[in-house]
Amino acid sequence: MTTSSRCASVVVLAAVVSVSIAASAAADDSLNVARELYASANYEDALAMLNRMRTPTGASDDRVVERYRALCLLALGRATEAQRAIELVVAAEPQYHPSDTEVSPRVRSAFSDVRRRMLPAIIQQRYGLAKAAFDRKDFVTAADGFGQVAEMLNDPDVGAAGNMPPLSDLRTLAAGFRDLSVTAAAPPPPAPVAAPTAPEPLPPSRPEPRLPPAPRIYSAEDGNVVPPIVVRQVLPPFPTRAFSAAQGALAVVVDERGAVESAAMLMPLGQPYDRMVVDSAKSWRYKPATIDGTPVKFRREVQINLAPTAPR
C-alpha cells in the first residue's frame, strides 16, 4: 500500500468514527428530551420522539426507549400497545422491573402481569443456552447463564411456578451445572515469579479540588424534618363532565425558598389534565421545610381526588 493510500484510509476511518460519535450523542440527547417530556406529562410528544428513535438493531439504548414507550402508552390508556412494548422490554431484559420510586403501582402491576406470563418460557430458554455453552466447554458463558437462571427462578413474579415442574427441576440442574462451570472456568494457579524491584517514588500529586455536594432532597421518611406548610396550592378545575371522579398523584420538590423546583405526575389522570396540573404546580408556594430551623429541599407527594365540574 502506498503512502497516499494509507493516508486516504486513515481519513476515511476518522470520518466514520466522527459520524458514529455524533450519532450516539444525538441519540442520548433525544432520549433525555423524551424523558423530560414524559416527566412533564407531555406523553404524546414523548411517544412520538421515542417512536422515531426505534431501530431494529436490538442495541442497549433500544431497551431504554421501549421502557419509556411502555410508560407513555400506559399513561395514554393505549393498553394493547403498552402490553406489546412491555413484552419487548421483558424479552430483552427478563430481570428488569420498574422500581417503587420510578413509576406508579398501576404501571408496576402491568409489568408484573407480563413478566408472570413470559418468565417461565424465558427461564427454560436461558437454561438451554447455558447448557449448550457448557457442552461446548465455554464454561465462563455457561456459569453466567446458569446464574441468571437461578436468579430468575427466585424472582417474585415467578412465584409458586418456580417450585413446580418443569421449573423446579431446572432449579436443581442449574445449581449443579453452575458449580461445575465455575470450577472448570477457574484459572490455574499462577507460576511463581521473581520479586519485582521497588519502583522509584513518584513525585507527590496535587489533590483534586472537591466540588461541594448537591443539596439533599428530604422527604416524609426523614423524621427530623419539619415538612413544608402550604401557602398556595390550587389545582386547575376538572375540565368536563365527560370524566367520572378520578384519583391521581403528583410529586413536587419544594426548594429552600418555598417555591416548586420541579413537578411530575406519579399517577397520571390523562391528557390534557396532567399537563395542566404540572403547569399549575410550578406556581404553588409553601413555607419551606426545615431542619433545626434551617430551610431544606423537600419532596412532597400530593394526592389528587377530583370530581368533574359543570361547564359554564
N, C-alpha and C positions, 0 to 999 in steps of 0.2 A: 504494500500500500504506500502510495506517495505521501509526501508531507502535506500537500494540498488536500488530498483525500482525507487524511486523518483530521485535519483542521475542520473540514466540512462536516465530518461525522460528529466531532465534539460540539459544533454549533447546533446541529440538529438535535442532539441529545439534550443540550442545555435548554433549547426551546421547548422540548417535550416536557421536561421537568418543571419549567416555569408555568406552562399551561396547567399541568396537574396540580401544582401547589395553588394556583389561582382558583381552579375549580373547587378544590377542597375547602379553601377559605370561604368562597361564595356559599357553598352548601352549609357550612357552620353558621354563617350569618343568617341565612334563610331559616334555619331551624330555630335560632334564637328569636327571630322575629315571630315565627309561628307560636313559640312558647309564650311570648308576651301577649299576642293576640288571644290565645286561649285563657291566660290568666286574667285578661280584661273582659272575658265573656264575649269576645267577638269570634264566636265559633265558626260562622260561615266563612269569614275571611281566612281564619287559621286553617280550616279544612281545605280551602281552595289552594293555599300555598303548599300544604303538605302533599296534596294530590300531584302538584307539579314537580315535587321533589322525588316522587317514587321512581325507582328503577328496577329492572328485572335481575340485577346482579346478585342480590342477597347480601350486600355489604353490611357491615355492622351498623352504619348510620341508618340503613333502611329499617332496622328494628326499632330505633327510637321514633322514626317517622310513623311507623304502624301503631306504636303505643299512643301517640298523640292523635292519630286519626281515629282510633277507637274511642278516646275520651271525647273528642269533638262530636262524633256520631252519636254517642250516648247522650251528650248534653242536648243535641238537636232532636232527640227522640227517634232517630232512624235505627231501630233495634236490629233489623235483619242485617244491614250493612255493618253495624257495630259488631255484631257477633262474628261476621266473617273477618273483620280486622283483628279481633281478639284471637281468632283461630290462627291467623298468620303469626301473631306475636308468640303464642304458645308453641306452635310448631318450630319456630326459630329459637325460642328461649323457654324451654319447658320449666325451668326453675325460677322464672320471673313471675312475681305477682306484685301489684302495687302496694306500697306501704300505707299504714293508717294515716300518716301525716300528708300523704301525697294526693289522695283522692277521697271521695265520699264513700260511705258504706254501700250505697247503691252500685257504684262502679266496681268496688271490690267484690260485691256479690256476683256481678256479671262475669268478671274474670274467673271467679271460683267455679261458677256453673260450667264454663267452657273447659277449665282445667280438669274438673272431675270427670268429664266425658272423654277427654283426649289423653290424659296421662297414662292410663293402663296400656294403651296401644303404643305410646311413645316409649314407655319403660321397656316393653318387650322388644321393640326395635333397637333401642340403645344396647340392650343386653346382647342381641345378635351381632351388632357391630363390634362390641368389645370382645365377644368370643371369637369372632373372625380374626381380630388383631392378635389374640392370644395364640390361635392356631398357626399364624404365620410368624410367630415369635417376636412380634412387635410389642414387647412387654410394657414399655412406658405408656403407649397409647391404650393398651388393654387395662392397665391399672387405673388410669384416669377414667376410662369408660365404666368399669365396674364400680368405681367410687361414685360416679354420677348416678348409676342405677340405685345404689344403696341410699343415696341422699334423696332421690325422688320417691323411693318407697316409703320414706319417713315423712313425706310432705303431708300436711294436714288435709289437703284436698283429695289425696288418695284415700284416706280414711280406712274403713274396715276392709276395703278391697285388697289392701296390702297384706292382710293376714289370711287371705283365702287363695286357693289355686286359681290361676297359674302364678299370680304374683308372689304368693308365699313361697313357692318352690324357687322362684328366681332370687328371692332374698337370701336363701341358704347358698345357692350356687354362686351368686355374685360375690358373697363374702369370701367363699373358699377360693375362687379364681383370682380375686383381688390380692389375697395374701400370697398366692403362688406367683402372681405377676410382679408384685413389689419385690419379692425375694429374687426372682430371676433378673429383674432390671437393676438390682443393686450393683454398683461398680465394684471391681476387685480392689482390695486394699492397696494403697499407693506404695510404690517401692521406696525404700529409704533413700534419702538424698543428703548430700553434704550440707552442713550448716552454712547458711549464707553469711557472707561478710557484712559487717554492720555498715549501713549506708551513711554517707556524710549527712550531718544535720542540715535541714533546710532552714533558710532564714525565716524568722517569725513573720507570719502574715498579719495584715491588718484585719481586725474584726469587722464583719459586715454590719453596717448600720441596721438597727432593728426598727421596723415600722411599728407605730402604735397599733394595738389590736382594735379590730372593728367593735363598735359598741354592741353589747349583748342585748338581745331581744328577750324580755321576760314574758311569762305567761301566767295563767291562773294556777299552774302547777308549782310555781315558786311561792312558798309560804311566807317569805319575808318581804313580799312586795305589797304595797297598798295599790289596788287596781285603779285605773283612771275613772274619773267621775264624768258622766255625760253632761255636757253643756248644750250641745245641739246635735241631735241625731234623728233626722226626719227622713223617712222612706218616701219615694215617689208614689203617687196613688196607683192602685192596680188599674190597668187601662181600660178594661172592657168586661162586659158581662159574660163573654164567651168562655172565661176561665172559671172553674169552681174554686173553692177555698184551697190555698196551696201553702206548703211549708218549704222553706229553704234555709240556707245558712251562708253567712258571709264572714270572711276573716279580714280584719284591718290591723295594720301596725300603726300605733299611736306614738308619735315621737316625743322628745323631751319637752316640746312646747305645747303639746296637746293637739297638734294637727295630725291628720291622717297621712302617713307617708306612703302607704300602698294599700290596695284593696283587691281581693279576689274572691270569686264565688267558690264556696266549699260544696254546697248542694244546690245546683242550678234549678231555676224555676222555668226557664225557657226564654227565648228571644221574643221581642226586644227588651223585655223587662229586666233581664240580668244586666244588660248594658246600662240601663237607666239606674239600677241600684249602684253599680260600681262607680258611675259618674257622680251620682249624688253623694256617695260616701266620702269623696275627696273634699267636700265642703263641710263635713262634720267637725265639731270641735269638742274637746274634752279638757278637764283638769287633769294634767299628766299623772301617770303612775309614779310612785316614789319609793325609795329605799332609804330609811333613816333621814327622810326629808329631802333627799336628792332626786330630781326628776330622772326617769329612765324610760327607755323604749319598752313598749308592751304590745303583745299580740292578743287581740281581743276577738272572740267569736260572737257574732250577732245572729241570733235565731230570728227567722222571718216567718211570721204566721199571718197570712193575708186572706182577706175576703174581697170579692170584686165590688167596685163602686159603680153606681149607675151613671151613665154618661149624661152630661148636661145638655 
